[in-house]
Amino acid sequence: MEAYHPGANITAEFPTAGALLEEYGDAVPPFATVWGDFVEEITDKTAQALNAGDVSALADTYATIVLLADALAHSRFLKTVVGDLNVTKKNPKERAEKLKRRLDKICEYIRDVTHLIRKAKRLFPIPHRWVTDTFTGTGECVFNLCDNVDDALLRGLQLPLFTPAITYKLNNQFSSTSSNWQTQQIVNPCIHSELRIILHLGPPSAIERPVQPIGVSKRCCVCCTLWIEAQPHFSNAMVDEQVP
């Protein structure tokens, strides 16, 4: 942010934050202050546990989170960092891109669900069911990672490559790795939704339709595609990938 030069017009810096900027009144603070306020507020609200029983409070909190996420995602600063091809430091650019993706995903929950409900109302009543099954042998469980990054690299490489010089270089180029590792040592892997639906439906029946399309919001990942292709009963039936 130190190398970024914001414009004098705060509205141009946050083109979708009209309602949020109005809270400052006539004396709108400089860009860095507004950015810091938005980040602090969205961090605080997302860190709080949401009480599912209080629907009104839940809706207000999530609405504020969406407004903040939209304002940050469409800010001139984030757009500049993500789109700047001359950024020499790879790690800050990757973190900015990751932040942009996560902010957009928050907003998608509102936009996509609203669009889905609007379209679905024309077709009601729609038969539906929630898939909550758990399947053995899929690798879904709780994993505790190594105590630190060095142990993980040693186990993965299986070679004692670490010297003071290498350790210093790793810590210098990937400074955030150690701190991120400490906060994310517990991993809860889960299978993707299309595989969960396939396992729930079971193999195609000779009596029923041989092909049962499954609509997904984006293309299947490589692992899911390879798994589907490797199953004998799915050799002639691929997932129908449709973007709503």
Salt bridges, closest charged atoms under 4 A:
GLU13 OE2 - ARG76 NH1 2.85
ASP70 OD1 - HIS74 ND1 3.18
ASP70 OD1 - ARG111 NH2 2.76
GLU94 OE2 - LYS90 NZ 3.72
GLU97 OE2 - LYS93 NZ 3.88
ASP104 OD2 - LYS100 NZ 2.83
ASP133 OD2 - HIS200 ND1 3.08
GLU140 OE2 - ARG196 NH2 2.29
GLU241 OE1 - ARG219 NH1 3.41
